[in-house]
């Protein structure tokens, strides 16, 4: 995986996780010094600004879009309380 070639998608799911209520896309290209030695480059970070979420429990899912198929691959999931 080369920096800048993968897209990250973050989805925020509402109660029960059934309906996506918002999301954002960004490209993997921001510096992360903590992974320089492991990957040989530090430009694998990303930042995402989500829409305002209602005060409730939400599940955030982070996907990387595979190259070249653009198939979403789940890489992380976390529940937050807002």
C-alpha positions as CSV (number, residue, x, y, z in Angstrom):
1,X,0.0,0.0,0.0
2,X,1.5,3.3,-1.0
3,X,0.6,6.5,0.7
4,X,-2.1,8.5,-1.0
5,X,-3.4,5.6,-2.9
6,X,-6.0,4.3,-0.4
7,X,-9.3,6.0,0.7
8,X,-10.6,5.7,4.2
9,X,-14.4,5.8,4.8
10,X,-15.8,6.3,8.3
11,X,-19.5,5.5,9.0
12,X,-21.5,6.5,12.1
13,X,-24.3,4.0,12.8
14,X,-27.3,4.9,14.9
15,X,-29.1,2.8,17.6
16,X,-29.0,-0.9,16.7
17,X,-26.4,-0.2,14.0
18,X,-29.0,-0.7,11.2
19,X,-28.9,2.6,9.4
20,X,-25.8,4.7,8.5
21,X,-26.5,8.2,9.7
22,X,-23.4,9.9,8.3
23,X,-19.9,9.4,7.1
24,X,-16.8,10.9,5.6
25,X,-14.1,9.9,3.1
26,X,-10.5,11.0,3.1
27,X,-7.2,9.8,1.5
28,X,-4.4,8.1,3.5
29,X,-1.6,10.7,3.2
30,X,-0.9,12.4,6.6
31,X,2.4,11.9,8.5
32,X,2.5,9.3,11.4
33,X,6.1,9.1,12.8
34,X,5.1,6.1,15.0
35,X,4.9,3.8,11.9
36,X,7.9,5.1,9.9
37,X,10.1,2.2,11.0
38,X,7.5,-0.4,10.4
39,X,6.3,0.7,6.9
40,X,9.2,2.6,5.7
41,X,7.1,5.8,5.3
42,X,5.2,7.9,7.7
43,X,2.5,9.1,5.3
44,X,-0.2,6.6,6.2
45,X,-2.3,8.7,8.6
46,X,-5.7,10.3,8.0
47,X,-8.2,12.6,9.7
48,X,-11.9,12.6,9.3
49,X,-14.5,15.2,10.3
50,X,-17.9,13.5,11.0
51,X,-21.2,15.3,10.9
52,X,-22.8,16.3,14.2
53,X,-24.2,13.2,15.8
54,X,-27.3,13.1,18.1
55,X,-26.7,12.6,21.8
56,X,-26.9,8.8,21.8
57,X,-24.8,5.7,21.4
58,X,-23.2,5.4,18.0
59,X,-21.0,2.8,16.4
60,X,-18.1,4.1,14.2
61,X,-16.8,1.8,11.5
62,X,-13.6,2.6,9.6
63,X,-13.1,1.0,6.2
64,X,-10.2,1.2,3.7
65,X,-11.3,1.0,0.1
66,X,-9.4,-1.7,-1.6
67,X,-7.4,-0.9,-4.7
68,X,-8.3,-1.5,-7.5
69,X,-11.8,-3.0,-6.7
70,X,-12.9,-0.2,-4.3
71,X,-14.4,-2.9,-2.1
72,X,-14.7,-1.5,1.5
73,X,-12.7,-3.6,4.0
74,X,-13.6,-3.1,7.7
75,X,-10.4,-2.2,9.7
76,X,-11.8,-0.8,13.0
77,X,-15.0,-0.4,14.9
78,X,-15.8,1.4,18.1
79,X,-18.9,2.4,20.0
80,X,-19.1,6.0,21.4
81,X,-21.6,7.7,23.6
82,X,-22.5,11.2,22.6
